[in-house]
Amino acid sequence: MVDYRLRYDALRDGNRVIVVHQAQFTTGVNVTAPTWVDDARRATAG
């Protein structure tokens, strides 16, 4: 598992804001592509 937390202070329209972004990723998970993926690949192939 991989996780991270990002926090920073910023100004928006003169107001101080605190931005926090967190994510967690699990490795070793197999996901089946949706049925439309092959059509999309063919439609955008150059």
N, C-alpha and C positions, 0 to 999 in steps of 0.2 A: 504494500500500500504506500502511496506517495501523497503527502498533503502539504499544503502551504498556507500561510496567512500573510497578506500584504496590507499595510496600514500607512496612510499618509494624510497630512493636513494640507488643505488648500483654501484658496479664497474664491468665492463665487458671488459675483455681484456685491463685492465688499464684505461679505459674510464669511466667517471661518467655518469650514466644514471638515469633518473627519470621514475619510473614505476607508472602508474595510472590505476586503475581498478575501474569501476563503474558498478553498477547493480541496477535494479529496478524490483521489483516483485509485481504483483497485486494479491491480495487474492480474493477468491470467484469466480474464473473462472473455469468452468467445461470443461474438454477436453476429447474427445472421443479417446480411444486407437486405433492405426492403426490395420488393419485387421490381420497383421502378428503376433501380440503380443501373441495370444493364442497358435499358432504353436511354437513360440520360447519358451514359458514357458513349453510346453509339451516336447520339444526336450531337454531342459536342466534340467528337473526335475530329482532328484536323487532318 
